[in-house]
């Protein structure tokens, strides 16, 4: 299959006393948005849903889009420069629930494709600004309310995001379309740039 276009959503939060950026890249089906206005439309609807996963201490600051063919970006939108940063809206936690910055949760989408060895291909994204269940003894367990918002966000990728003309669904870089998303129930780690 032809390479899929993608949108990278870049976030910023405080890590070890300084601002840290991290990102998620989402490949999608439905083709490349037809113009810059449709790229903006797609970025806006994705950002409006993704911000629900983060606390107000984490902000969406930039978008970068690729057409899947050329290495250079075909779309860039700097929300910081525009004065339009999107702070997170997740608030169902207490201070004891907050995890260290390099802690993360993940979402995994199934696909109908398999590797050359016959193993299922999954699509996965990791999310920082994570929350464990501070009220239980097992602090490896993710906060139930946070699992819920991750699952809701993953489900929207299955139903699709409309850019104003076309509805796009989560896909792999080579076209595997995601379905039946699941979320981790335990916190994990994902290395940030300044770790170490």
Beta strands, then each sheet from edge to edge (+ up, - down):
strand 1: 5-15
strand 2: 18-28
strand 3: 59-66
strand 4: 75-78
strand 5: 86-87
strand 6: 103-114
strand 7: 120-127
strand 8: 161-162
strand 9: 167-168
strand 10: 170-171
strand 11: 179-183
strand 12: 188-189
sheet 1: 4+ 3- 1+ 2- 10+
sheet 2: 4+ 3- 5+
sheet 3: 7+ 6- 11+
sheet 4: 7+ 6- 12+
sheet 5: 8+ 9-
end
